[in-house]
């Protein structure tokens, strides 16, 4: 009985070893089948990481390029802005120098006008005193014993000739049409007192000269000067052109309205690239916005042109008067807000003043004086 278990024990252990061996073989056969699944997953993750890194690098490069282009654009803008400011400052300095020179000329013109007015007033006083002096002289002649009619007629003829000389002098030298007409009327009155039919041709010539003077359209120089002065004092109150026209107004950037992300970045890059070069065809000139220096320069230029027109009106310089008004009208149209009521009123006033003739051609009133002198020479 003792030998029996020893012989049966190996027989019982063999099946167990075979089972373990078969189990190991099955496990070994299953391991190669599961291994490919575990190795494919890390490889796909690595590929996705590499792709995202490449995209991020590409986007970073594009962002750097866009930032560089924007920096270059801003640098060019500030360079052009500095050049414009320097040119405007130089032009403003030149205009100020011209304004000072113009003010000196205005002062000299005012002095000349004051001297001319004083001389005109003195001459008018002397002219007003002449009728009384001649009347006293006539009374003395009438009172003289043995006085003759020929002596009184000669005195009246001399007086009429003097008045005709005064009329021609006033019209030629000072262009005082009113004083010239008054002198002609006084001369005609003295010739009428003589009552000589031989002087009818002289009186007819005087009548024609009076008609020519009265039918002449005389400008109101003082009113023109006052109107230009009031407008020049209001130059700083006139509104300037500040905004661009509607067709040049900046459009809304679609990139600002897009959702953050790649779409918004793409819209920003696309808008920047499209704005680098833009070609537009326009029939009318495009107005540019005025800088601060250009605003001051525009106001001073308008004020100077109005002052030049005032001086030209006082000096009866029609060409300079018209040129100053036309330049002022062009400045109001180009640099000021043409739609503002004040600017429209200023332009309408300047257009109306441009139609006035500050230097009308005076008529010839020397025929009557020449006829009177010819008759005196024939009588002698």
C-alpha positions in Angstrom: 0.0 0.0 0.0 2.9 2.2 0.5 4.1 1.8 -3.0 0.8 2.6 -4.7 0.7 6.3 -4.0 4.2 6.8 -5.3 3.3 5.2 -8.6 0.1 7.3 -9.0 1.5 10.7 -8.1 3.3 11.4 -11.3 0.2 10.4 -13.3 -1.8 13.0 -11.4 0.7 15.9 -11.9 1.0 15.5 -15.6 -2.4 16.8 -16.6 -1.9 19.9 -14.4 1.4 20.8 -16.1 -0.1 20.3 -19.4 -2.9 22.7 -18.5 -0.5 25.3 -17.3 1.5 24.9 -20.4 -1.6 25.3 -22.7 -2.7 28.4 -20.6 0.8 30.0 -21.1 0.7 29.3 -24.8 -2.8 30.9 -25.1 -1.6 34.0 -23.2 1.5 34.2 -25.4 -0.7 34.0 -28.5 -3.1 36.7 -27.2 -0.3 39.3 -26.3 0.8 40.1 -29.9 -2.8 40.7 -30.9 -3.3 43.4 -28.2 0.1 45.1 -28.6 -0.7 47.0 -31.9 -3.7 48.7 -30.3 -1.5 50.0 -27.5 1.2 51.3 -29.8 -1.2 53.1 -32.3 -2.7 55.4 -29.8 0.6 57.2 -28.7 1.6 57.5 -32.4 -1.6 59.4 -33.3 -1.3 61.7 -30.3 2.3 62.6 -31.4 1.1 63.4 -34.9 -1.7 65.7 -33.6 0.7 67.5 -31.3 3.1 68.0 -34.2 0.3 69.3 -36.4 -0.9 71.8 -33.8 2.7 73.0 -33.2 3.1 73.6 -37.0 -0.1 75.6 -37.1 0.8 77.6 -34.1 4.2 78.4 -35.6 2.6 79.4 -38.8 0.1 81.7 -37.0 2.9 83.2 -35.0 4.9 84.0 -38.1 1.8 85.6 -39.8 1.2 87.6 -36.6 4.8 88.8 -36.6 4.5 89.8 -40.3 1.2 91.7 -39.6 2.7 93.5 -36.6 5.7 94.4 -38.7 3.5 95.9 -41.5 1.4 97.8 -39.0 4.6 99.2 -37.4 5.9 100.3 -40.8 2.6 101.9 -41.7 2.5 103.9 -38.4 6.1 104.9 -38.8 5.4 106.2 -42.4 2.3 108.1 -41.0 4.2 109.9 -38.3 7.0 110.8 -40.7 4.6 112.3 -43.1 2.8 114.0 -40.2 6.1 115.6 -39.0 6.8 116.8 -42.6 3.4 118.3 -42.9 3.7 120.1 -39.5 7.1 121.5 -40.5 5.8 122.8 -43.8 2.8 124.3 -42.1 4.9 126.0 -39.5 7.2 127.4 -42.2 4.2 128.7 -44.2 2.7 130.2 -41.0 6.0 132.0 -40.3 6.0 133.4 -43.9 2.4 134.5 -43.6 3.1 136.3 -40.4 6.0 138.1 -41.9 3.8 139.1 -44.9 1.1 140.2 -42.4 3.5 142.4 -40.6 4.6 144.0 -43.9 0.9 144.4 -44.9 0.1 146.1 -41.6 2.9 148.6 -42.2 1.5 149.3 -45.6 -2.0 149.7 -44.1 -0.6 152.2 -41.6 1.1 154.2 -44.4 -2.1 154.0 -46.5 -4.1 155.3 -43.5 -1.7 158.2 -43.1 -2.0 159.0 -46.8 -5.8 158.9 -46.6 -5.8 161.1 -43.5 -3.6 163.7 -45.3 -5.8 163.5 -48.4 -8.9 164.0 -46.4 -7.5 167.0 -44.6 -6.4 168.6 -47.9 -9.8 167.9 -49.4 -11.5 169.5 -46.4 -9.3 172.5 -46.6 -10.0 172.8 -50.3 -13.8 172.5 -49.7 -13.7 175.2 -47.1 -11.9 177.5 -49.5 -14.4 176.6 -52.2 -17.3 177.3 -50.0 -15.9 180.7 -49.0 -15.4 181.8 -52.7 -19.1 182.6 -53.4 -19.2 185.0 -50.5 -15.9 186.7 -51.4 -17.1 187.1 -55.0 -20.4 188.5 -53.8 -18.6 191.1 -51.7 -16.4 192.0 -54.6 -19.5 192.5 -56.8 -21.0 194.7 -54.3 -17.9 196.8 -54.2 -17.8 197.0 -57.9 -21.5 198.2 -58.0 -20.7 200.8 -55.5 -17.7 202.2 -57.4 -18.5 205.4 -59.2 -18.2 205.0 -63.0 -18.2 201.2 -62.9 -19.0 199.6 -66.2 -21.0 196.5 -67.2 -18.0 195.0 -69.0 -15.9 195.0 -65.8 -18.6 193.0 -63.9 -19.0 190.6 -66.8 -15.3 190.0 -66.9 -15.3 189.3 -63.2 -18.1 186.8 -63.5 -16.4 185.2 -66.5 -13.1 184.8 -64.4 -15.1 183.4 -61.5 -16.8 180.8 -63.9 -13.4 179.9 -65.3 -12.0 179.4 -61.8 -14.9 177.1 -60.9 -14.4 175.0 -64.1 -10.7 174.7 -63.2 -11.6 173.5 -59.6 -14.1 170.9 -61.1 -11.4 169.4 -63.4 -8.8 169.4 -60.6 -11.2 167.6 -58.2 -12.2 165.0 -60.7 -8.7 164.3 -61.9 -6.7 164.4 -58.7 -9.0 163.3 -55.9 -11.9 161.7 -57.9 -14.4 163.7 -55.9 -17.4 163.6 -58.2 -19.7 165.5 -55.8 -17.3 168.5 -55.5 -16.7 168.5 -59.3 -20.5 168.6 -59.9 -21.0 171.5 -57.4 -18.2 173.5 -59.1 -19.8 173.0 -62.5 -23.1 174.2 -61.1 -21.5 177.3 -59.7 -19.7 178.0 -63.0 -23.0 177.7 -64.9 -24.7 180.1 -62.4 -22.0 182.7 -63.0 -22.3 182.4 -66.8 -26.1 182.7 -66.5 -25.7 186.0 -64.6 -23.6 187.4 -67.4 -26.5 186.8 -69.8 -24.3 186.8 -72.9 -25.7 184.7 -75.8 -22.2 184.0 -77.0 -21.7 181.8 -73.9 -24.6 179.4 -74.8 -22.2 176.8 -76.2 -20.2 176.9 -72.9 -23.3 176.4 -70.9 -24.5 173.6 -73.2 -21.1 171.8 -72.6 -21.5 172.3 -68.9 -25.0 170.8 -69.0 -23.7 167.7 -70.8 -20.8 167.3 -68.3 -23.2 167.6 -65.3 -25.4 164.9 -66.9 -22.4 162.6 -67.4 -21.4 163.1 -63.8 -24.9 162.5 -62.3 -25.5 159.4 -64.5 -22.3 157.8 -63.4 -22.7 154.9 -61.0 -20.6 155.7 -58.0 -19.6 153.0 -55.5 -20.2 153.4 -51.8 -16.5 153.0 -50.9 -17.1 153.6 -47.2 -19.8 151.0 -47.1 -17.6 148.5 -48.9 -14.7 149.2 -46.5 -17.0 148.8 -43.4 -18.5 145.5 -44.7 -15.0 144.0 -45.3 -13.9 145.2 -41.9 -16.8 143.6 -40.1 -16.3 140.3 -42.0 -12.5 140.3 -41.2 -13.3 140.8 -37.5 -15.5 137.6 -37.6 -13.0 135.3 -39.4 -12.2 133.5 -36.2 -15.9 132.7 -35.7 -16.4 131.1 -39.1 -16.5 127.2 -38.9 -13.7 125.4 -40.7 -14.0 122.2 -42.7 -13.2 119.5 -40.1 -14.6 116.2 -41.2 -14.1 114.1 -44.3 -17.0 113.6 -46.7 -19.3 110.6 -46.2 -17.8 108.5 -49.0 -14.4 108.8 -47.3 -15.6 108.1 -43.8 -13.9 105.0 -42.2 -16.0 101.9 -42.6 -16.7 99.5 -39.7 -14.0 96.8 -39.3 -15.7 93.4 -39.6 -12.9 91.8 -37.6 -14.0 93.7 -34.6 -17.5 92.2 -34.8 -16.3 88.6 -35.3 -16.0 86.1 -32.6 -12.5 85.7 -31.0 -10.5 82.9 -32.6 -9.0 82.0 -36.0 -11.9 83.6 -37.9 -11.3 86.9 -36.3 -7.5 86.6 -36.9 -8.1 85.8 -40.5 -10.4 88.8 -41.0 -7.8 91.1 -39.4 -5.0 89.8 -41.6 -7.2 90.0 -44.7 -8.3 93.6 -43.9 -4.7 94.6 -43.3 -3.5 93.2 -46.6 -6.4 94.7 -48.6 -5.7 98.2 -47.0 -2.1 98.2 -48.1 -3.0 99.2 -51.7 -6.3 100.7 -52.6 -7.0 102.4 -55.9 -10.2 104.5 -56.3 -11.2 106.6 -59.2 -12.9 109.9 -58.4 -14.0 112.8 -60.7 -13.8 115.4 -58.0 -10.7 116.3 -55.9 -10.7 114.6 -52.5 -10.6 117.2 -49.7 -8.1 116.6 -47.0 -8.7 117.1 -43.3 -7.1 120.3 -41.9 -4.5 120.1 -39.2 -4.3 122.6 -36.3 -1.6 124.6 -38.1 -3.5 124.6 -41.3 -6.6 125.9 -39.5 -4.7 128.9 -38.1 -3.1 129.4 -41.5 -6.5 129.4 -43.3 -8.0 132.0 -41.0 -5.0 134.3 -41.3 -4.9 134.0 -45.1 -8.6 134.9 -45.3 -8.1 137.9 -43.0 -5.1 139.1 -45.1 -7.1 138.8 -48.3 -10.0 140.8 -46.9 -7.5 143.5 -45.6 -6.0 143.7 -49.1 -9.4 144.2 -50.6 -10.1 147.0 -48.2 -6.9 148.8 -49.1 -7.6 148.3 -52.8 -11.0 149.8 -52.4 -9.6 152.9 -50.6 -6.9 153.3 -53.3 -9.5 152.7 -56.1 -7.4 149.8 -57.4 -10.0 147.7 -59.2 -7.6 144.8 -60.2 -6.3 144.3 -56.6 -9.8 144.6 -55.2 -11.3 141.9 -57.5 -8.3 139.6 -57.0 -8.5 139.9 -53.2 -12.3 139.1 -53.2 -11.9 136.1 -55.6 -9.1 134.7 -53.4 -11.2 135.1 -50.3 -14.2 133.4 -52.0 -12.0 130.5 -53.0 -10.7 130.2 -49.4 -14.2 130.1 -48.0 -15.1 127.4 -50.5 -12.1 125.1 -49.9 -11.1 125.5 -46.3 -14.3 126.5 -44.5 -17.6 124.7 -44.0 -19.5 125.7 -47.1 -22.8 124.4 -45.6 -22.7 126.7 -42.5 -25.0 129.7 -42.7 -22.2 132.1 -41.6 -19.9 130.9 -44.4 -22.7 131.1 -47.0 -23.6 134.7 -45.9 -19.9 135.7 -46.1 -19.6 134.2 -49.6 -22.8 135.9 -50.8 -21.5 139.3 -49.5 -18.1 138.9 -51.2 -19.8 137.9 -54.5 -22.0 141.0 -54.3 -19.1 143.3 -53.5 -17.2 141.8 -56.5 -19.7 143.4 -58.9 -18.9 146.9 -57.7 -16.5 149.1 -59.6 -14.3 151.0 -57.1 -12.5 152.8 -59.9 -15.1 154.1 -62.3 -13.9 155.9 -65.4 -14.5 159.6 -64.9 -16.1 161.5 -67.8 -14.2 164.3 -69.6 -15.4 167.7 -68.3 -12.6 169.8 -69.9 -14.6 170.8 -73.0 -16.5 173.7 -71.3 -13.3 175.1 -69.9 -11.6 175.0 -73.3 -14.6 176.7 -75.0 -14.6 179.5 -72.4 -10.8 180.1 -72.8 -11.2 180.1 -76.6 -13.9 182.8 -76.4 -11.7 184.9 -74.1 -8.8 184.6 -76.5 -11.0 185.6 -79.5 -12.4 188.6 -77.6 -8.9 189.8 -77.0 
